[in-house]
Structures are given as structure tokens and as C-alpha cells.
Amino acid sequence: MPGAVSSGTFTHGHVGPEALDELLRVVRSGGVICISINTEHFAAHGFEAKLAALDPMCREISKVEVPIYEGGSGDHSNDTAFVTLIRKA
């Protein structure tokens, strides 16, 4: 697989950082993985540590914080996510 995209998965307890191993397994060398990770869960649920511990041949190439529900209302109206790109060597 040349790349993978996941949005809305790495959020309020759905999928943990261990799923990154499977994404890296199925993406070909040179491929890019684009995922969004809820910012509240980024450090608290181990995503920050997992990305820091990536194989040196893989690297985080971008991380941008974005609103999830721009213009929304309710309990999660101010939630944000990190959209993260990872290149597999």
C-alpha cells in the first residue's frame, strides 16, 4: 500500500497508539500515513511517546493542530486534533 489515511479513529478511546504498528506494516517504503489524533489524547494516551519512538527510518514530517468541529456546538465544539504525516522509509 503506498499510503494510508485515518480520520476520526484516534479519538475518544477508539483506537490506541499500538495501531500505528499495523499502519506502518501495510504501507510500502516511501509511503505516507496521514492520521488525525485528538489533542486531548495525544500525550495522555501514548501517541506522543509512540511517535517519538518510531523506527529511525520512519519519521514524522508534519503535525498541525486543527479544529475538529469548526463552528459546531455542544460538549466537543472546541475539540482539536493533530493532523500528522509520517513517512515510511
Secondary structure, 3 states (H helix, E strand, C coil): CCEEEEEEEECCCCCCCCHHHHHHHHCCCCCEEEEEEEHHHHCCCCHHHHHHCCCCCEEEEEEEEEECCCCCCCCCCCCEEEEEEEEEC
